[in-house]
Amino acid sequence: MYIVFKSDSSVTGRGFSASLYQMPGGCGGRMTAPNGYIYSPNYPNNYNHSEDCQWLISVDRNHVVDLQFLDFNVERHINCSYDYLAVSWVKYFASFCDCK
């Protein structure tokens, strides 16, 4: 699984929290632990402008990742063109933004 968090240079939000595994320090990284958490930078405070975080999540063969968002708040945009969280897994791809 590959996760990307991007923000632009305008509006910021609280960001997100997802259950998985958090690497110490920095934004993004490679994760192989069976469970834990990842966060946007500065969470639960607003993330900074122009963030670019990438996580690569690896699991053992014949296992899957159960990614559950515990909180999600990024800049609203109908096409997720500004701030977003993208998740891709083999042939699956989705972008998430706060478009209510």
Phi, psi and omega in degrees: 000140180236127182237132180234132173244125179233142170229152180263198185262014181248255188284144173240163178223182181294331179098215184216164173223132179223144179280130176180238181222133181257128174281139179294133175068150174076190186230114180093184179140183178263133182236132180230357181293154182289340178194171180148210185222151167234153182222154168287157180303138179071002181303134014269004174282170181298141174286164181279165173293151173057038175285150177213093184248141180222130178242138172247119185250121181244138176233163178297155177304145182067024174235160176233167177259131174255097182262119181236123178282126179267335178202144180208118181207100176230173182304131179286137172196134185302326182254008184055039183277345184255267177265138182198167172236123180250138179233129176228143181211111182051254182262005183258136176216136176212142173247138181240132173216170186273066181256090183267000000 
